[in-house]
Structure formats: structure tokens, C-alpha cells
Amino acid sequence: MIYNLAFSPKVKHIDLTSCTKSASPETAEALFKLLKISGSIETLLLGDTDIAKKLSQQFYVSLGECKTLNTLVLDLPAS
């Protein structure tokens, strides 16, 4: 579902904050593809999840290439 959001030019804000089920390798791959394809994402909130542990180097490369992203929250949950 996350990957498919990349094809909607109206989606500018994605908030997965505190979504414990979002920390899967499949979600990490979908987020990479989302950033690679989307031309409208401005805000990506991934706080209080373990998704940062699953993100690949490709995600960070596409993050650097993304021209629309203004806000990224990528903090780990408090232990």
C-alpha cells in the first residue's frame, strides 16, 4: 500500500509514527521505492518505530536525491 502512494501526486504527508507493525523489511523496501518514485512527498514521519533498523543504503541514497521532502522524523522508540 505504501509503494502505491508514490503514484498519487496529492499525497504529501505520511505518518507512521508509533506503528509497531511498520518495522518490517517489506515496509522498508516500500518506503525506499516511495521516495525513489514520488514527486510530492513533503513529510515522512517514522518516529517511535524500529523501521530505521531495516532501512537499506538505497533508502538513504534516494533520500538524498528526493527534492520534495522537507521533514523526516526517524527516531527509535524509547526503551
Number of C-alpha atoms within 10 A of each C-alpha: 7 16 17 12 18 22 14 12 11 11 15 17 13 15 13 17 17 16 14 13 11 16 19 15 14 13 18 20 17 19 22 22 18 20 25 19 17 22 19 19 24 17 17 20 17 22 19 18 21 20 23 15 12 15 19 13 10 13 20 13 13 17 17 12 12 18 14 15 19 10 12 15 14 16 15 15 12 6 3
